[in-house]
Amino acid sequence: MVNVVMAVSGVVLLVLGWKLFWLFVGVVGFAAGLQAAQLYFGPHPFWVLWAVGLVCGIIGAVLALFFQKLAIGIGGFVAGSTIALHLSLMMGYDPGALVALIGGILGAVALYLLFDWALIILSSVAGAALIIEALGRHAPYAPVLSAVLVAAGVIFQARLLMVSRKGES
C-alpha cells in the first residue's frame, strides 16, 4: 500500500508539481514526514508512521495555500533535503545531517529565486525519487529510470508553463 501511494504521489508531482504548488508542498511534506517518522520513531505501527506523514503533508499544503512565501522556503528546503538524501543513498553513500542541510538550503534558495523553473525541476526530481523509492532504489535500472522520469517531468511541466505564459500575453 505504501509503495502504491508513493508511486501515485510521484506521478502527480511529475505531471502537476508546477501547476499545483500546494500539492507539491503537501506531497513533499508527507514524504518527508513519513521518512522522518521511520528514522526517529523506529519500528512503530504502520498507522503511526502514516499519521505523522499525513500531518506533515497537511501542514505543508495549508502553509502553501495561505502563506505562500513561507511555504516556498519550507517546501524548497524539505524538497532539497529529501532529494539530497535520496541521491546520496542511491549513489551508495551514507548521508548525514550536513547533506540534508546543504540540500535543503540549496532547494529553498533555488525555489525562492527561480520559482517556476525551480518548482518544475524540484517537483520532477522529487516525483522521480518517490517512484524509484516505490519500485526499489537498489534496482540496477534505478539511475537510468530516475533520469528518464526527471526529464519527462521537466519537459511536460515546461510545456504547461509555456502554454500558460502564451495565454497570459
N, C-alpha and C positions, 0 to 999 in steps of 0.2 A: 504494500500500500504506500509506504514512504517513497519508494522508487517511482511509482506512477505519479504521485503528486509532484515530486522533484522534476520529473521529465516534462510533465504538462506545464509546470511553472517556468521551466527553461524555455519551452517553445513559445509561451506567451511573451516572455522577455525578449526573445529573438525577434518576434514579429511586432509587438506593440510597446516595447520598452520606451521608445521616444515619445510616442503618441500619448501614453497614459503614465505620466510621471509618478502619480500617486501609487499606481500599481507596481511600478518598478521599485519604489522605496518600500512598499509593503512586502513584496516577494523577497527582496534582498534582506529586509528586516526579519522575515520569517526564517529564511535560510540561515542567517547569522545567529538568530536566537536558538534555533534547533542545534546548530553546531556548538554554540556556547554551552547549552544545557548538557549536551553529551560530554563535553570536555570538563565542565566544572562540577556537574552533579553526578557523573559516573553512571553506573548501571541502575537507573530508576525505571519505574514502569513507563511503558511507551507513551501513555497518555500524559504523563508529567512533562516529558520532553516536548511533545507536541503542544501542550498548553503554553509552555514558555515561548516556543517559536511563534505560536499564534498571537500571543500578547505582544511580542516584539513587532510582528508584522502589522498588527492593527495600530499600534502606536506610530509606526513609521508612516502608514497610509494616512492617518489623521493629521500628523505633522505636515505631510506633503500637501494635504488639502487646505489647511488653514494657516500654516506658517511655512510658505514655500522656500524662502531664503534659508531658514534654519534647516529645513528638510534637505535642501540641496547640499549643505555642508555635511550633515549627518549621513545622508544617503550616499554621497560620494565617498565619505570616509569608510562606511561599512562595506560598500561595494569594492573599493580599492583594497581594503584589508582582506576581505574574503577572497578576492581574485589573487592577491599576492600569496596567501596561504595555499590556495588550490594549486597555483603554478609551482610553488616550492615543493609541495607533495608530489605533484605529477613528475617533476624532474628528479625526484628521489632524495630531496633534502629534507631535513627535519627543521621545519620553520620555527622560529622563536617569536617572541613578542616584538622584537625590533622589525622583523619582516612585516608583521601586521601593521605596526605603527607607520612605517615608511610607505607601505602600500596605501594605507588609509589617508595619509596626508596628501600623497600624490593624487589619489582619487578625488578627494574633496577640492583641491585646488583646480584640477582639470575640469571637474563638473561646474564649479563656480565661474571660471574664466571662459570656458568654451561650452556653454550649457548644451546646445543642441547636438553638436558633434561628440562631445564627451559622453552625453547620455546615450547616444546611439552606440558608441564603442563599448562603454561600460555595460550597458544592458545586453549587448550581443555577447560579450565575454562572460558576463555572469550567467546568461541563459545557456551558453555552451557548457560552462562549468557545471551547472545543475544537471544538464542532460548527461554529460560524461560521468558525473558522480552517480547518477541513477543507473547507468549502464555498467559501471565498474571502472574506476580510474586507472586500474592496473592493467587493463586490457592492452594488448600490443598496438591496437589501432587507435587508442585514445588521443595521442597528439595530433594525428592526421585528421581524425574526425572533428576534434576540437577546432582546428584551424579552418576546416571547411564550414563548420557551423558558425563560427565568428564571421567569416567572410560573407556567408549567406545572410546573416542577420544585419550586418552593416549595409550590404547592398540593398536589401529590402527596405530597411528603415530610411536609408538615404533617399531612395525613390519616394517614399512617403513625404519626407521633408521637402524635396524639390517640388513635388505636386502641390504641397501646402503653400510653399512660397510663391508659386506661379499663380495660385488662386488669390493671394493677398495683393498682388500688383496689378 
